[in-house]
Amino acid sequence: MSAAATVTDSSPAADGALSRRRRHLALVVMSLGVSLIVVDATIVGVMLPRIVDGLGATTGQAEWITSIYPMVFAALLIPCGRAGDLAGRRRTFVLGTAVFVAASLLAAAAGDASVLIAARALQGVGASLVMPATLATVNAIFTGRQRAVAFGIWGSLIGGMAALGPLLGGALAASLGWRWAFGINLPLGLALIAGALALMPETRRPAERGVDVPGAVLATLGLGALVCGLIEGPYYGWWTPLRPFSFGPYDWPQGLSPVPVLLALAAVLLVALAVVEKARGAAGRPVMLDPALLRIPSFRQGNAVAALISVGELGLLFVLPLFLAGVHGDDPLQISLAVLPLAVGAFLAGPFAGRLAGRAGPHRVVRLGLALEVGAVLGLGLTLGATTGGWGLAPWMLLYGVGLGLTSAQLTGVCLAEVPPARAGQASGIQSTSRQVGAALGIAIVGAVFATGLGREMTHRLAGTSLPPERQAAVVHEMRDSAGTYARDLDRAPGMRAAAQAADHALAAAARQAVLATAAILALGLAAGMRLRPGGPPVPEQSASMTTQKIEV
């Protein structure tokens, strides 16, 4: 079968039309493509202290550098999944990889934090094209037991690479500088494009050619407003304004933070999306977000679990590097080695997860992984202190990695098990959106706990020193604005030893509070995971989705 041939989702021989070797090579290419975009979601964490110093970024900018990527990723996943259904998933994979590579080069050349934030946003655009294209293609070219195995390989490799990302980033940042962690995406991306053109079959949803423009616009704006509000809440205030806000020439009026307005706007847009999609479906017009998908129990519950575990994963990888850099002065390589056990645990658990799922069921493997994650993060939160270094983190990170590997390897298969192949693009977009919304939410919540705790703990500890009140206030401000990296400046400043010690203990206390908040969120994920059940065969197309016709939009 030539590379240009097309496999339609409705073909019962979709997986027989390709040779076994071709399907598995395509799976490798797709898994590596998603691994690349997943790595760039986690790689920034270990480099963040260097980026903050190198670009003079503030704490708010540091959060945006980390958060803008999953925010844009989440906002565009559903419409991009739909675009892949119609235009062809291999085509959107190649386009997304090309956009991602171009954005990575812009990030590598960034001269200030604003340019880097813009580059990270463009990376999110590319990633939103790649992710749903791979999930939908796997769903289209594999059937039956082979589909479950493929999802297991796909999930375990991605889980491991997500954990390995900080190690790769740390090694590059320590040896060549943080810019190379983005620049390396050029040769990797070109190799992936060549592999996709040679090995990936073109798959698309047959018959439909209409595009749901109103649904795409409402989903993008609604999700974008939601994630933006969650990120900016700690900075501008959840209700009472903490600082002035301006948008171009317009100054936001005093008395109310813009954040609740933004969240209310998100709620209105998302409700409007549901109403519009229901009306379009009832009229037989193409829909982007099929409400019937959410009536599939395994899909609905799996998405809830995916969002909650992503909160914990990205929240941890935001806080721990700042703690290690601020308290111990660790460089990116040392930080990456401290979180290496997470990657080791994920790689070890991924292949084992498939065999365990065959005996106990994939839903039970997901529950076991979640329980290990909760236990590991709770243990870390209870033992973290100012003297805790990489060796102190190692056992908890290893246990967390094992849990992450078990969960990642099986959750996607459980979530999509009952989804009809013809709805794979929509379903994979929603599932990936849940993860990215969770990631942005994790950075917002855990980052807010960390920043608030750091200011409070630093104020409390400086009160017992001989520093004048105005100097104490300045130090607290610098600590919060620098995300804790100012602690190393205090350590080198003459006459500031007491303040430096206070900073170390304040950082440890703030990190501990953030980690315990992460454990609580993961516990909610475990509670949701207890409702997962083994998925049956895909729901018949006519009952899983509304009838669609080729009607001009």
Secondary structure, DSSP 8 states (H G I E B T S, - for coil): --TT-EEETT-TTTTTSS-HHHHHHHHHHHHHHHHHHHHHHHHHHHHHHHHHHHHT--HHHHHHHHHHHHHHHHHHHHHHHHHHHHH-HHHHHHHHHHHHHHHHHHHHT--SHHHHHHHHHHHHHHHHHHHHHHHHHHHHH--HHHHHHHHHHHHHHHHHHHHHHHHHHHHHHHHT-THHHHHTHHHHHHHHHHHHHHH--EEE-SS-----HHHHHHHHHHHHHHHHHHHHHHHH-SSS-SS--EETTEE--TTS-HHHHHHHHHHHHHHHHHHHHHHHHHTT---SS-GGGGGSHHHHHHHHHHHHHHHHHHHHHHHHHHHHHHHH---HHHHHHHHHHHHHHHHHHHHHHHHHHHHH-HHHHHHHHHHHHHHHHHHHHHH--TT--HHHHHHHHHHHHHHHHHHHHHHHHHHHTTS-GGGHHHHHHHHHHHHHHHHHHHHHHHHHHHHHHHHHHHHHHHTTSSS-HHHHHHHHHHHHHTTTTHHHHHHHSTT-HHHHHHHHHHHHHHHHHHHHHHHHHHHHHHHHHTT-----S---HHHHS--------
